[in-house]
């Protein structure tokens, strides 16, 4: 993806310096007057970048250790009722850089059932992607280990902003322009499994894009259904351990992912929690896709976690932007498992 954006940067620079005809999209000649207009250039590049946006929602979150529901439907309801608001600003200062807004809820509906919902808004230049996702999880115990299987279904709507379709030089009868104006809609289904052990160890496997199919009629092309069983995956494992006598926990974890239209990557994470999460700090090193690094800072105020991350890539494209930012607010509403643990502890004390 970074190589593609480097080509975009080089292309934009050359267009502004040369008065000739550029060939883009389906090898169609477009006049310089159209290309110089930022709105028309964003239209072409945005429409060509649809595929790139499709992968970013799968595993681009850096704050997933705080809420595994972001990347795995099986984690729905595993940690009580949780609301999370997340904002990601990637490649800050790059024109038309991707920005993602996420609102998510998950919680237990019963002792064995967990439910979740997410609304995501992605923006890349003039291209917008709005998606809604519902998840269902069934959990059970194997001795002291909590295991959950989950399924999510969602609808994604891709569309260009109306402002990108107006102005001289745009041919309203062009099939590409017509398709861009109408956008297109995709149905997506994902599956996952998540396990939580009593000693602080947890692991999971998510299979995103299990089934993807177009569900609109805005294209003259035949609608396609894609079955990607086990082709893409996100696997993770982490262990949170306390340092006795220091009021400090630390959590090493790893995530391995192979997702749609993105390079194979591995995240190596280390997070520390001090004084019941009143101070949170962490570091992530990413291997693959040019490699990268992220730092994490956060705090907990009553039942609200505030998290901030800053990340950079070691690829050449980093010279064209100021890094990426991520901010999250997590609200812990109620956790029946915590109440059960407290009651069990009180019962043990009474028996002594």
CORVEN-V992040 format. One record per run of one state. SS is the DSSP state (a for helix, b for strand, c for the rest). FROM is the first residue (numbers start at 1). LEN is the number of residues. If there is no record, write none. Layout:
# CORVEN-V992040
SS,FROM,LEN ; SS,FROM,LEN
This chain:
# CORVEN-V992040
c,1,1 ; a,2,16 ; c,18,4 ; b,22,3 ; c,25,3 ; b,28,3 ; c,31,1 ; a,32,5 ; c,37,1 ; a,38,11 ; c,49,1 ; a,50,10 ; c,60,4 ; a,64,3 ; c,67,1 ; a,68,3 ; c,71,2 ; a,73,3 ; c,76,5 ; b,81,9 ; c,90,9 ; b,99,10 ; c,109,4 ; b,113,12 ; c,125,2 ; b,127,16 ; c,143,2 ; b,145,16 ; c,161,1 ; a,162,4 ; c,166,9 ; a,175,8 ; c,183,1 ; b,184,13 ; c,197,4 ; b,201,14 ; c,215,10 ; b,225,3 ; c,228,5 ; b,233,11 ; c,244,4 ; b,248,11 ; c,259,6 ; b,265,10 ; c,275,4 ; b,279,9 ; c,288,4 ; b,292,10 ; c,302,2 ; b,304,10 ; c,314,2 ; a,316,5 ; c,321,3 ; b,324,11 ; c,335,1 ; a,336,16 ; c,352,1
